[in-house]
Amino acid sequence: MCRILFCPPNTSRKAAIDILANMYGENEDGTGEVYLKDGKFVINKYAQSLEKVLKKGKVFLNHFPHNGWTAVHIRKASCGQVSKENAHPFISIDGSTACVHNGTLPNTRLLSIYLQSRVGYVSNTDSAAATELIAAWGMKQFTDFIDWGGVFGALNLDGSLEIGKISGQLGLHYNEDKTCLISSEFDDTKYKNIEMSRGWFKFDAAGHYVSHKIKSFEWSGYKKVVSQAANWQDGIHYQSNEFSGYEHLLPAIYGGKDSKRTVIGD
C-alpha cells in the first residue's frame, strides 16, 4: 500500500524524512513530491525507492523549509507499471489540481476510456483517472460520490489542500502553531496523532484547518450520519479502534473527557 505525507509551511526536511522513513515499508516503486512556487506546481518524481532517491542525491524536499503545503508520496504499485509517469503526484490536464493517492480505486477501465474521449487523458493508473475526476468535480463532491478507494489528497492553485479519506488510514498531528501535519503513519513516540474519520477535509494555504464533512457510515444494517462538526477547536471527528463490536467503525465527535476519546490539545 502506498503512503502519503502532507507537510504544512515551515516543516523541516529532517522531520519530513523521519516520518517517511518510519512508514517506508515495502513502498519501493516510486517517490514524489509537489508544492507551489510562484503560483505554479513544482513536481519531482522518480520510479525509485525513497532510499535510492536519497542516496543518489536527487532533488527531493530540497525546497524545505517552504511557505506552503508539500504533498509527498511513496508508491507501492498496484495499478500500472513501475515508471516515472506512473509515480505520484499527478497534475490534472487542465492544470488546476495536483493529486496523490493511497489505495486502489476499483473499476477504472471504462472511466479511463471515457476520459480519453473527453479530456485527452492518457494513463493506465487509477490515481491519474481520479485526479481528473477531482479536478472536474472538486474533492468534496468526489468524496461524496466515491464509496471506496483509499485516501486522496489534492493541492490547489490557491495553495489550499483538500483531503478525501474514503477508506484506509490517515492521521493528523496538531502543531503548536495550529498548523496540521498529516501522514499515513506517524512515529507515536514523537507525534501525538489523531486518526481522521472518513470524509472530506480542507486546509488553507497557511496549513490551518478550514472545514470538513464526514461521510455516512453504514455496516451491518446500522447507519449513522454526521454531516458537520460543530467546531474544529472543540474536537475532530474520529474513528476509534477502542470501541467494542461494530461501534469502532462509527465516527465520534470529541467533546468531553472520555477514556475512549482524545481531544486535540490534551
TIBASE-64984 format. One line per field, with one value per residue: residue number from 1; residue in one letter; y, x, z of N, C-alpha, C in turn. Coordinates in steps of 0.2 Angstrom, whole numbers, m for minus. Example, Ala and Ser with C-alpha at 12.3 -4.5 7.8 and 13.67 -1.06 7.14 Angstrom:
BEGIN
nr = c(1  2) $
rest = c(a  s) $
ny = c(m28  m11) $
nx = c(66  64) $
nz = c(39  35) $
cay = c(m22  m5) $
cax = c(62  68) $
caz = c(39  36) $
cy = c(m16  0) $
cx = c(66  64) $
cz = c(39  39) $
***
This chain:
BEGIN
nr = c(1  2  3  4  5  6  7  8  9  10  11  12  13  14  15  16  17  18  19  20  21  22  23  24  25  26  27  28  29  30  31  32  33  34  35  36  37  38  39  40  41  42  43  44  45  46  47  48  49  50  51  52  53  54  55  56  57  58  59  60  61  62  63  64  65  66  67  68  69  70  71  72  73  74  75  76  77  78  79  80  81  82  83  84  85  86  87  88  89  90  91  92  93  94  95  96  97  98  99  100  101  102  103  104  105  106  107  108  109  110  111  112  113  114  115  116  117  118  119  120  121  122  123  124  125  126  127  128  129  130  131  132  133  134  135  136  137  138  139  140  141  142  143  144  145  146  147  148  149  150  151  152  153  154  155  156  157  158  159  160  161  162  163  164  165  166  167  168  169  170  171  172  173  174  175  176  177  178  179  180  181  182  183  184  185  186  187  188  189  190  191  192  193  194  195  196  197  198  199  200  201  202  203  204  205  206  207  208  209  210  211  212  213  214  215  216  217  218  219  220  221  222  223  224  225  226  227  228  229  230  231  232  233  234  235  236  237  238  239  240  241  242  243  244  245  246  247  248  249  250  251  252  253  254  255  256  257  258  259  260  261  262  263  264  265  266) $
rest = c(m  c  r  i  l  f  c  p  p  n  t  s  r  k  a  a  i  d  i  l  a  n  m  y  g  e  n  e  d  g  t  g  e  v  y  l  k  d  g  k  f  v  i  n  k  y  a  q  s  l  e  k  v  l  k  k  g  k  v  f  l  n  h  f  p  h  n  g  w  t  a  v  h  i  r  k  a  s  c  g  q  v  s  k  e  n  a  h  p  f  i  s  i  d  g  s  t  a  c  v  h  n  g  t  l  p  n  t  r  l  l  s  i  y  l  q  s  r  v  g  y  v  s  n  t  d  s  a  a  a  t  e  l  i  a  a  w  g  m  k  q  f  t  d  f  i  d  w  g  g  v  f  g  a  l  n  l  d  g  s  l  e  i  g  k  i  s  g  q  l  g  l  h  y  n  e  d  k  t  c  l  i  s  s  e  f  d  d  t  k  y  k  n  i  e  m  s  r  g  w  f  k  f  d  a  a  g  h  y  v  s  h  k  i  k  s  f  e  w  s  g  y  k  k  v  v  s  q  a  a  n  w  q  d  g  i  h  y  q  s  n  e  f  s  g  y  e  h  l  l  p  a  i  y  g  g  k  d  s  k  r  t  v  i  g  d) $
ny = c(m6  11  26  42  59  75  90  105  123  128  116  105  98  87  82  78  68  59  55  49  39  31  26  19  5  m7  1  4  8  20  38  54  72  87  104  122  136  152  153  141  123  113  99  84  68  51  34  26  20  28  27  25  37  46  42  44  58  65  78  82  87  97  110  114  123  127  139  135  121  105  90  73  57  40  25  10  m1  m4  m3  m1  0  0  16  32  40  34  36  46  63  67  79  87  87  100  108  112  105  96  79  66  49  36  19  9  13  5  m3  6  5  8  21  27  25  33  46  47  50  62  72  70  61  51  37  23  21  20  31  42  44  47  59  67  67  73  86  90  89  93  90  88  85  73  65  63  55  44  28  19  17  22  35  52  66  83  96  113  127  139  137  130  114  99  85  69  56  41  27  17  22  37  50  64  77  90  104  116  129  128  123  109  94  80  63  46  37  39  41  36  39  51  59  66  59  60  50  52  54  46  55  72  85  101  112  128  139  142  131  128  121  122  117  103  88  74  58  47  32  15  m1  m18  m16  m5  13  29  46  60  76  88  94  103  112  114  117  112  99  84  74  56  40  28  14  8  5  m7  m21  m18  m4  2  7  18  36  47  62  72  79  79  73  57  41  34  43  56  72  86  94  89) $
nx = c(4  3  10  7  11  8  14  14  17  34  39  52  65  72  62  52  58  61  48  44  53  49  37  40  42  38  37  43  42  41  44  39  35  26  23  19  26  28  15  13  13  26  34  43  47  50  54  59  64  62  74  84  82  86  100  106  105  95  84  74  63  71  68  63  65  48  35  22  11  17  15  19  23  25  27  18  16  1  m9  m4  12  29  35  41  31  20  22  18  16  1  m4  m18  m26  m31  m23  m26  m26  m16  m13  m11  m12  m17  m21  m33  m43  m57  m62  m59  m57  m67  m69  m57  m57  m68  m63  m52  m59  m65  m56  m44  m36  m22  m17  m12  m16  m26  m25  m22  m33  m42  m38  m42  m56  m57  m52  m62  m74  m71  m65  m73  m86  m82  m78  m90  m97  m89  m87  m77  m59  m48  m36  m36  m27  m27  m19  m22  m22  m23  m16  m22  m26  m35  m42  m48  m54  m58  m57  m46  m31  m27  m18  m18  m7  m7  1  10  9  m3  m4  m7  0  0  m2  1  6  13  27  23  30  35  26  10  m4  m20  m32  m40  m57  m68  m71  m72  m59  m53  m39  m31  m19  m10  m8  m18  m33  m49  m62  m73  m82  m91  m93  m107  m109  m111  m114  m118  m132  m133  m134  m126  m126  m116  m115  m108  m95  m96  m87  m70  m60  m65  m65  m61  m69  m69  m62  m62  m52  m55  m68  m81  m87  m96  m96  m84  m82  m89  m90  m85  m88  m77  m77  m82  m72  m65  m61  m61  m59  m50  m45  m40  m25  m25) $
nz = c(0  m4  3  11  14  21  22  31  30  34  39  44  34  39  48  40  32  42  46  34  33  44  39  28  24  11  1  m13  m26  m32  m29  m24  m25  m23  m24  m22  m31  m35  m40  m47  m50  m44  m47  m43  m47  m46  m52  m42  m26  m10  m3  m13  m20  m10  m7  m20  m21  m27  m32  m20  m8  m6  m6  6  22  18  12  10  8  6  m3  m2  m8  m7  m17  m19  m31  m38  m48  m65  m72  m65  m66  m71  m76  m70  m56  m42  m38  m48  m60  m65  m82  m85  m77  m65  m53  m42  m37  m25  m20  m10  m10  m19  m33  m38  m54  m65  m78  m89  m85  m88  m102  m106  m101  m110  m121  m118  m112  m117  m109  m105  m98  m87  m74  m59  m51  m58  m66  m56  m52  m63  m61  m48  m51  m60  m53  m40  m24  m13  m18  m25  m15  m9  m18  m21  m14  m10  m10  m4  1  m4  m9  m13  m20  m22  m34  m27  m16  m6  3  0  7  4  12  10  13  22  31  40  48  59  65  77  77  87  82  77  64  53  53  42  39  33  42  58  69  84  96  94  89  93  87  78  73  57  52  40  26  20  20  22  21  24  14  23  31  40  48  39  35  36  31  36  30  28  38  36  41  44  44  51  53  53  52  51  48  49  59  75  79  75  84  96  94  84  71  73  70  81  87  99  103  107  97  82  84  83  71  69  68  81  90  97  113  127  142  140  141  130  120  112  115  105  110  122) $
cay = c(0  17  30  49  64  82  94  112  128  128  109  104  92  81  80  75  62  55  52  45  33  27  22  17  m2  m10  5  5  8  27  43  60  77  93  110  128  141  157  151  135  117  110  91  80  61  46  27  23  20  33  25  27  44  50  40  47  65  68  84  79  91  102  117  115  124  130  143  132  114  100  83  68  51  34  21  3  m1  m9  m2  2  m2  5  21  39  43  32  39  51  66  68  85  86  90  107  111  115  101  91  74  60  44  29  15  7  15  0  m2  12  4  11  28  29  26  39  52  48  53  69  77  68  58  45  34  16  21  23  38  48  45  50  66  71  67  78  92  92  89  96  85  87  81  67  61  61  51  38  24  15  18  24  42  56  72  87  103  118  133  144  135  126  107  96  78  64  50  36  21  16  26  44  53  71  80  97  108  121  135  127  120  102  89  74  57  39  34  43  38  38  41  58  63  64  60  59  46  56  50  45  61  77  89  107  116  134  139  143  125  128  118  126  114  96  85  67  53  42  26  10  m8  m22  m13  1  19  35  51  66  80  93  95  110  117  110  118  108  92  82  68  51  33  25  7  6  3  m14  m23  m14  3  6  9  24  42  50  69  74  84  78  69  51  36  31  48  60  79  90  98  85) $
cax = c(0  6  10  7  13  6  18  12  23  40  41  59  67  73  56  48  61  60  41  44  57  45  32  43  39  39  34  49  40  41  44  37  33  23  22  18  30  26  8  14  15  33  34  49  45  55  52  64  63  64  81  88  82  90  107  108  105  90  80  68  62  77  65  62  58  44  30  16  10  21  12  24  20  30  22  18  12  m5  m12  1  19  33  38  41  25  15  24  14  9  m2  m7  m24  m24  m32  m18  m29  m25  m11  m15  m8  m17  m15  m26  m35  m50  m59  m66  m57  m55  m72  m68  m51  m59  m72  m59  m48  m63  m67  m51  m37  m32  m18  m13  m15  m17  m32  m24  m22  m40  m45  m35  m46  m62  m56  m52  m69  m80  m69  m63  m79  m91  m79  m78  m97  m99  m85  m88  m71  m53  m42  m35  m34  m25  m27  m16  m25  m18  m24  m12  m26  m26  m41  m41  m54  m52  m64  m56  m39  m29  m23  m18  m16  m4  m9  7  9  7  m10  m4  m8  4  m5  3  m2  9  17  30  19  35  37  20  3  m8  m27  m35  m45  m63  m69  m74  m68  m56  m50  m35  m29  m13  m5  m8  m23  m39  m54  m69  m74  m88  m90  m97  m111  m106  m116  m112  m122  m138  m133  m132  m126  m124  m114  m113  m103  m93  m98  m81  m64  m56  m69  m63  m61  m72  m63  m64  m58  m52  m56  m75  m82  m91  m95  m96  m77  m82  m93  m87  m86  m86  m73  m81  m80  m66  m68  m55  m61  m58  m44  m46  m34  m23  m25) $
caz = c(0  m4  9  9  19  19  26  31  30  38  41  42  29  43  51  34  30  48  45  28  35  48  36  22  22  5  m4  m17  m33  m34  m24  m27  m21  m26  m20  m26  m31  m39  m42  m52  m47  m45  m46  m43  m45  m48  m52  m37  m19  m6  m1  m18  m21  m5  m8  m26  m20  m31  m30  m16  m2  m6  m5  14  24  12  15  9  8  1  m3  m3  m10  m9  m20  m20  m37  m39  m55  m69  m71  m62  m71  m68  m77  m65  m50  m40  m39  m55  m62  m70  m88  m85  m73  m59  m47  m41  m33  m23  m19  m6  m11  m26  m35  m42  m60  m68  m86  m93  m84  m92  m109  m106  m100  m116  m127  m116  m110  m119  m104  m107  m92  m85  m67  m56  m47  m63  m68  m50  m52  m67  m58  m43  m55  m63  m48  m33  m19  m9  m22  m27  m9  m8  m23  m21  m8  m8  m15  m1  3  m10  m7  m19  m19  m27  m36  m22  m10  m1  2  2  8  4  15  8  16  24  37  39  55  59  71  78  79  92  79  75  58  54  49  41  37  33  48  62  75  90  101  93  87  96  81  79  67  54  50  33  24  16  24  19  25  20  12  29  35  46  46  37  36  34  31  37  26  32  40  36  42  47  44  56  49  57  48  54  42  50  66  77  79  75  91  101  93  77  71  74  70  86  87  106  105  106  92  76  85  82  64  69  70  87  90  103  117  134  143  139  140  123  115  113  112  102  115  129) $
cy = c(6  21  38  54  71  87  102  116  127  121  108  98  86  78  76  68  57  51  47  38  28  23  19  10  m5  m6  8  6  15  32  50  66  83  98  116  133  146  156  145  129  115  103  88  73  57  39  24  24  26  33  27  34  48  48  43  55  68  74  81  83  96  109  119  119  129  134  141  125  110  93  78  61  46  28  13  1  m6  m8  2  0  3  9  27  42  40  33  45  57  66  76  84  90  98  111  114  112  96  86  69  55  38  25  12  9  9  2  4  11  8  19  30  30  32  46  53  52  60  74  75  64  52  43  27  16  24  30  43  49  48  58  70  72  73  85  95  93  93  90  83  83  74  62  59  55  44  34  20  17  21  32  46  63  77  94  107  124  138  142  130  118  104  88  74  58  45  30  21  21  32  47  60  73  87  100  113  128  134  125  113  98  82  69  50  36  39  38  40  40  48  62  61  65  57  55  50  51  50  51  66  82  95  111  122  134  139  137  124  125  124  123  107  94  77  63  49  36  21  3  m12  m19  m7  7  25  40  57  70  85  93  102  115  113  111  114  100  90  75  62  44  30  17  4  4  m4  m15  m19  m6  6  8  16  30  45  57  70  80  84  74  62  46  34  37  53  67  82  94  95  84) $
cx = c(4  6  10  8  11  10  16  18  28  41  48  60  68  67  52  51  61  53  41  48  53  40  34  41  42  37  41  48  40  41  43  35  30  22  21  23  28  19  8  16  22  32  40  46  50  52  57  61  65  72  86  88  86  98  110  108  101  87  74  68  68  74  63  67  54  38  23  16  15  17  18  21  26  25  24  14  7  m8  m7  8  23  37  38  34  19  16  19  18  7  m5  m13  m22  m26  m27  m20  m27  m19  m13  m10  m13  m14  m21  m27  m42  m52  m62  m65  m56  m60  m71  m63  m53  m63  m68  m54  m52  m65  m62  m44  m33  m29  m14  m16  m15  m23  m31  m24  m29  m44  m44  m40  m53  m62  m56  m58  m74  m78  m69  m70  m84  m88  m79  m86  m99  m95  m86  m82  m65  m47  m42  m33  m33  m24  m24  m19  m20  m18  m20  m16  m25  m32  m39  m48  m52  m58  m63  m48  m38  m26  m24  m16  m13  m5  m3  5  7  0  m10  m5  m4  0  m1  m1  0  13  21  27  24  36  31  13  m2  m15  m29  m41  m51  m63  m73  m70  m66  m53  m45  m32  m22  m8  m5  m13  m30  m44  m61  m68  m81  m87  m95  m102  m108  m112  m113  m117  m129  m139  m131  m132  m123  m122  m112  m108  m101  m95  m92  m74  m60  m59  m67  m64  m65  m67  m66  m59  m58  m53  m63  m76  m87  m90  m95  m89  m77  m86  m89  m89  m84  m83  m77  m78  m74  m69  m62  m55  m60  m52  m46  m40  m32  m22  m17) $
cz = c(0  2  7  15  16  24  26  31  35  42  39  38  33  46  46  33  36  47  40  30  39  45  29  20  16  m1  m8  m24  m36  m28  m27  m22  m25  m21  m25  m26  m37  m43  m47  m48  m49  m43  m47  m42  m49  m48  m48  m30  m16  m4  m6  m20  m16  m6  m14  m26  m25  m28  m26  m9  m1  m5  2  17  19  15  13  10  4  2  m6  m4  m11  m11  m19  m25  m37  m45  m59  m67  m67  m67  m68  m70  m72  m58  m48  m38  m47  m55  m67  m77  m89  m81  m67  m52  m47  m36  m31  m20  m15  m6  m18  m27  m40  m49  m63  m76  m90  m91  m88  m99  m110  m106  m106  m121  m125  m115  m112  m114  m107  m101  m91  m78  m65  m53  m52  m65  m62  m50  m57  m65  m52  m46  m57  m58  m42  m28  m15  m12  m24  m21  m7  m12  m23  m14  m6  m13  m11  1  m3  m7  m13  m17  m24  m29  m31  m16  m5  m2  4  2  7  6  15  12  18  30  36  46  54  66  71  81  84  89  75  67  59  49  48  37  37  40  52  67  81  96  100  92  91  90  82  72  64  52  42  31  20  21  20  24  20  18  17  33  40  43  44  38  35  35  31  33  31  33  40  36  46  48  48  52  54  53  52  49  43  58  68  77  79  81  96  100  85  77  70  73  76  86  94  108  104  100  86  77  84  75  63  71  77  87  97  106  124  136  143  138  133  118  117  111  110  108  122  130) $
***
